[in-house]
Amino acid sequence: MTPPPQPEQNALFDEPLAPADAPAAEPTAPRPARRPRAGVEATAVGDATRTLAAALPHGLHLGTSSWHFPGWAGLVWGGDYAEATLSKHGLVAYARHPLLRSVSLDRAFYRPLTATQYAGYAAQVPAHFRFVVKAPALVCDAQVRAEDGRGRAPNPAFLSTELAIRQFVQPALEGLGDKIGALVFQISPLPRHMLARLPELIDRIGALLSALPRLQPAAPGGVIALEVRDAAFLAPEHAPHLARTLRAARPPAATVSPRGLLVFSAISDGTKS
């Protein structure tokens, strides 16, 4: 049986492939070494910025949500670069800025990443750098959403412990290791019928967090974080239940420790508390 045709793959070194029947080339003098492809250059940082960075507490990691913004030319980048270039090649330059010691890997929310992908990111940053990683919407969104963001059906994998471990926590631990700053479970805005049964949902969140593996010793400074997008979680009738559940799930709550848990909210007007 003739095997199916294979898809084309980009040449690794951008060299054109010779036809199969091409004659052997005459010996030639060796080529000079090719210059590496141009990457993204970091901007020059002044002494005042370096002094400020050195004065920051060791455990304080300033950072942003992703790093692919062309408008940072002159602030982070040493030139003008397209967004696509920065997305693929900008992390090294970003991590060279003395004030930027962390970043959020938001892309993990839209599709689970592999341990190999995480390791690729970890290899681009220094030892003190930390990543904030969002759990996939697969386990954090109660709804399957259309391209416009509207919910179109219930998500049967919502708060699945097995998927949270297999497709998020374990690959992140294997790939990022001690460069994990926080693994964030961002609970997307809930439909009204689920908000009406919030105590039951809080119990489910607690069960999920209780079942997650410890981050130590792979990530001794890492934490599990919960982000809620509905203000109802912090209403007087629900906040005490949430606090008790989280303390029981991963004590002590709101501390930076191997078994700690950070809790914050991002409600509809964009503020955080």
Secondary structure, DSSP 8 states (H G I E B T S, - for coil): -----------TT------TT--------------------B----HHHHHHHHHS-TT---EEE-S--GGGBTTTBSS---HHHHHHH-HHHHHHSTT--EEEETHHHHS---HHHHHHHHTTS-TT-EEEEE--HHHH-SEEE-TTS-EEEE-TTTT-HHHHIIIIIHHHHHHHGGGEEEEEEEE----HHHHTTHHHHHHHHHHHHHHS---TTTSTT-EEEEEE--GGGGSTTTHHHHHHHHHHHSSSBTS-STT-EEEEEB-TTS-B-
